[in-house]
Amino acid sequence: MMTDLQGRQPVLQAKNIVKTFGRVVALDGVDLELYPGEVLAIIGDNGAGKSSLIKCLSGAYTPDAGELLLDGKQVRFDSAQDARAAGIETVYQNLAVSPALDIASNLFLGREVRKRGVLGSVFRMLDSKGMRERAEEQVKALGITTLQDMTQPVEKLSGGQRQAVAVARAAAFGSKVIILDEPTAALGVREGGQVLQMISDLRDRGLPVILISHNMHHVFEVADRVHIQRLGRCAAVVTPQTHSASEAVAIMTGAQRAA
Amino acid sequence: MKTHPPSATAPTGSAAAASPDRPDPADEFFREQTVAGRIQSVLHRYPALSPAVVLLASVIVFGLMNDRFLRPENLSLITQQVAVVGALAVGQTLIILTAGIDLSVGAVMVLSTMVMAQTATANGVPAIPALAVGLLVGLAAGAVNGLLVTRLKLPPFIATLGTLSVFTALTLLYSRGATVRGGELPGLLTWTGESFTVGGVRVTMGVLVMLALYAVVAYALSRTAWGRHVYAVGDDPEAAGLAGISVKRVLLSVYVTAGAVFAVAGWILVGRINAASPNAGTDANLDSITAVVIGGTSLFGGRGAVWGSLLGALIVGVFRNGLSLAGFDQLYQTLAVGVLVIVAVSIDQWIRKGRA
């Protein structure tokens, strides 16, 4: 069993993942380890295999070869539902929130809670109040101050607030791993900062986070380790302590070989 | 929202800005915008509000124009005239909430009606199973529409345009174009035409059945997970799918439910015209869409409330009845309904523009 220097076992481990589309090799034997309580950033140029890698981890793609280990046990995901059931939650770039529904409904979308007793079992009545309260607790526990009224429709929220809703949903149900795909891409400076704060809060609560981002500034501000994808392979794994952002970019573009 | 710095603290105090009795024209502009914005956001939150206001206003206006309008027998007549379209609008609302449309509404209704009637008369089946068979036919017709939309991925407009012709032809073939008169039908099938009187207003069972449909569907939409999924699928199917909702299953369930609702509307129709006629309900397709749209449900899906469609059906009923009492030609009624539809959709566009 692989462990890191402190003897920890990875929460999520990918070994030699291969994914091809016809003659195009998107992933050419990629290894990845995610340890408890860390933020692992994945960077790479367009076409380097970032999205394919994420989709293999989140169940959207099934790898052609290689294995996935969750808590040391081999797993196989045939759908995003499988990965979700195993405790891996993904926040997609397009957010996957329903604009017309309110915050609480969005947090519980697809996982609604019914009332107890006959009302719930026979009449299928939703426990709206209970869900609202739990949504409020969840948001407070995550330290998200930008969301106040759980009955607000999501379409009334700013981009950063919507991101907060999506992240809160992932954190509420993602018991093991949270994957964030370009969470700051559509946001302004201040809102981007709030989302970064939210990411480090998640880590502080012990939830490991995989962060995909183009923004080197954000990556080097929040990540503990940086996985650099290049041409379908992992070119290097660096840390902000050992490498600067420009060195990471150099590895990413192939201008510099990983040391 | 832009704010203006108080003129007193403005570093370069120009004379015009400092003068308190000359309001900044820009201020007024922004204040106006917030009033409109506030109306927009209230309408956005309560989609049934604008039809409710329109209904109330039209009742008052027609009541003032003609004192016969508010008499109990006239009000009762309006509810009876509205019952069939009102019931159809329940199913149509469900479909429009998913950003679909159903053009086969009337055809499904009449097909189930004829099956009910023939099963009970020509085939001599007892009334209750005959009614059940009719409902099953509606359900099956809805399933056909639903499968065309979810499996063949046809746009709902095209799928139901096709089934409109298919179901209409099947109805005429099956019934050989013959009407079954009310006297031949068992009492259960014409029961929806029976009535009782409350405070001078005659209420038919058909109206009660229609209200029951509204109550059940309103409950399902607002209080169950299924209802939230219907809204979510209509709002953004991709997002709903990523959230773990089976979009196809929700869509299919909506079309099947709507089919059953159309069959119930057929039962109301039998009581209303005291017959089962293969030629009834030809206007029903567009009338049901009209009611839903006037009722504030968005054709883009995901926004609206089923009670709004009842208001929409009532508005159309009140306009037709009121204009006819006021002595206007029937063509003016049609014209007025057309204008209402255009206004309603324009308001919807405007409300949607204000989102974000």
Interface residues (C-beta under 8 A of the other chain):
Chain A: A80 Q81 R84 Y92 N94 L95 A96 V97 S98 P99 A100 L101 S105 N106 L109 G110 R111 E112 R114 F123 R124 M125 L126 S128 P153 E155 K156
Chain B: S41 H44 R45 Y219 A220 R223 T224 A225 W226 R228 H229 Y231 A232 D235 D236 E238 A239 A240 L242 A243 G244 I245 G302 R303 R355 A356
